Amino acid sequence: MEKKNYKQLAIMALAVIVSAAIQAFALTSFSVPAGIYPAGFTGLSRLVSDVLRDFFGIHLPFFYLYLLINVILAVVVFKHIGKFFTIFSVIQTTLMSVFSSFLPAMHILDDPLLIAIFGGLINGFGVSIALTNGASSGGTDFLSIYYSNKFHRSMWDYVFAFNCVMIFAAGMLYRWEIAAYSMIFQYVSNLIISKRHKRYTHQAIIIVTKNPQEVIDSILKNVRHGITEVKAKGAYKGDDETILYTVVNSFQTAEVVKYALEGDPRAFIETRNTLNVYGNYYQKPLD
């Protein structure tokens, strides 16, 4: 595990504070007033809180449930997803719960469709700030990252199924319009997160070069990923070439291309999206 310096820790701390404030704003000024349920355990906590209030007369603020769920999950996955990641994620969820408890709701929009769209956009942006700075908003993020670290593939299909069940329950218990707007809110939020968070998407990089060792040395000196070397021959001039093949996280693509060109400025490089990765693939630790 790499040691983090004080600057990195300060950036992570600032990121989780900003992330929590933005997410709390999206909830108190968009989601809650419109009765919309966000994705994941945030939405589940709100739904359980509403059910307890409306059907059993028990008033339990959702952020208490949300915090309790996240603490339990943090204890379960702590050893598997990184110390700093877990700590800062718990800080984010705690701050989000605190901000949500006293942050006043601002009346911004009246149209429920616009509330769902812009609320989801703001919520997704807030969550992505934490994710792109080494933390998360907890909940299903804990489970998704644990699963992704173990199997090198996304858990979004399972998260989507969980959200669908929750939306269906909200529609049955309340109104189907609420379920529809919740789906829009969740879709927009997840769209923003997936666009900004590239840790669990991969790209294959194919490099054609006449100086393979220089390119390999330049890449491996800076990025810890294996490279496959294949001898080839150019069809036009018949020159001897070497094809280098590697798979990296999408957020590492630009730096790998940069290092490859430092090894051989005349190299031909192609990148392509990779759906899944199996076998012995190195995933850079969160900590």
Secondary structure, 3 states (H helix, E strand, C coil): CCCCCHHHHHHHHHHHHHHHHHHHHHHHHHHHHHCCCCCHHHHHHHHHHHHHHHHHCCCCCHHHHHHHHHHHHHHHHHHHHCHHHHHHHHHHHHHHHHHHHHCCCCCCCCCHHHHHHHHHHHHHHHHHHHHCCCCCCCCHHHHHHHHHHHHCCCCHHHHHHHHHHHHHHHHHHCCHHHHHHHHHHHHHHHHHHHHHCCCCCEEEEEEEECCHHHHHHHHHCCCCCCCEEEEEECCCCCCEEEEEEEEEEHHHHHHHHHHHHHHCCCCEEEEEEECCCCCCCCCCCCC
